Amino acid sequence: MVEEYRNGQKIGLVRRDYQLFVVDCPPTSPPDPTITLNNQPTTSIQICEGKSVELKATSNSNWDYQWKKDGNSIPGATTSTLTATESGTYQLITSLKAQCSKSRRSGEVKVTVTKSRFKLKSTGPSKFVGHQVQYDWRPYRQVA
């Protein structure tokens, strides 16, 4: 029974019947997705601030994809690749497109964005000679 109220006052008691459509999914599902970087499975990546990294998984037109960052779905991230620019823990969820199926989760990949730890400062002409390379720094706007 459902009680009905208007402006805080009870105005009636009504019986409501509900029907639910239940589907028993077959035990099929896509394989566990694996997130790769340069075709190698990965669990941790460091990138420099202002840069990005492309996370990839096997692409299959029969699968649905949903990327997550820190446990939350990323809006619009529904393909087999994701370009990450922020620190966080990323994961990919896959399921079959055209039929009821269980979803599968990838392992987590931690992306860490790091800031540069050093600054280059020169007060005059400076030279650095390395293995087959020579750098020559000069003050800004000085013509060699």
N, C-alpha and C positions, 0 to 999 in steps of 0.2 A: 504494500500500500504506500502511496505517495501523498504526503500532506501538501496542500497548496496554500500559499500565503499571498496576501496583497497588502502593502503598506504595513507589514508586521502583524497583520491579523489573519488568523487561520480562516480560510473560506471554504475548505472542502477536503475530502479524502477520496483519492482516486486510485483504482487498480491499474497498473501499467504492466504490460507484457512486452518482453524484449526477445528478439531472436538474434543469435550470433551465428555467422557463417564461419565454420571451422574447416581449415584445410590441413590435411596431414601431409607434410612435405616428405618426399622420398629422401632417402639417406645420401643423395648425391650432393656434391659440393666441389668447387674448384680446389686445386691444390693450395697449400699454404703459400702466400706470396712471399717473395724474398726481395728485399730492397738492396739494390746494387749501386756501386759507384765505379765507373770505368769497367763494367762487366764483372766486378768482384763483390761478393756479399760484404756488407759493412755494418758495424754497430756504433761507430763513433767517427765524427768528422769535425775538423776545425777549419774554419774559413776566416779570412781577414774581413774586417769591417768594410762595408761597401761592396763586397763581392757576393757571389751566390754559388750554389752547388745544385746540380740536377740529380735528384734521386729517381731511380728507375726501378720498374718491376716488369715481369713478363707481360707483354701486351697480347690480349685475346679479345676479339670482337664479341665473344659470347659472355663476357664478364662485365659486371658493374664494379666500379672502383670508388672508394671514398678515403681520402687522406685525412689523418688526424694529427693535430699538434697539441701536445700536453693533454691528451685525452679528449679534446674537443674537435668536432668535425670542422674542416676548413671549407667555407662556402665556395662552391665552384670547382673544387679540387677533385674532379671525378674522372681522371684519365690515369694511365699507367705511369706517368711521369709527373714530378713536382719540382719546381725551382724553389729552393729554400734560401731565404735571405736573413732569417732571424734564428737566434738560439732557441732550442727547445727539443723536446723528444717527439719524434715523428713515427707514425705507424700507418700502415695501409690495410684497409678492409676490402675483401673481394667477395662477390657472390655471383651466382649465375643470373644472366639477364632475363631470359625468356621462360624461366620456370622457378618454382618455389625451391629454395635451397638454403642450406645453412651457410652463414658467412664464415670466412676464414680471416685470420689476423696474421700480419707479418710480425717478425720480431721488432723491437724498438730500435730506432737509430737516433743517437744523441748528436745534435748539431750545435757546435759552440762557435760563436762569432767572437773573434779576438781583436783587440785594438793593438795598434803598433806600440811596441815597448821602447822604441828609441826614436830620437830625432837627430837629424844630421845638421850640424851647424858648422859653418866655416867662417873664419875671420879674415882669411886671405887665400891665395892660391894653395890648393892642397892636391896631392897626388896619392893615389893608391895603386900599387902594382900587385896584381894577383896572377894566378896561373893563366898565362897567355892573354891576360886582359889588363888594360891600364885605364884608370878613370882619372880625370882631371877636373876638379871643381874650382870654380871661380865665383866671385861675388856676382849677384844678379845684375844683368845688363852690361857686364863687362865683355867686350869683344876681344877675342883672342887674336 
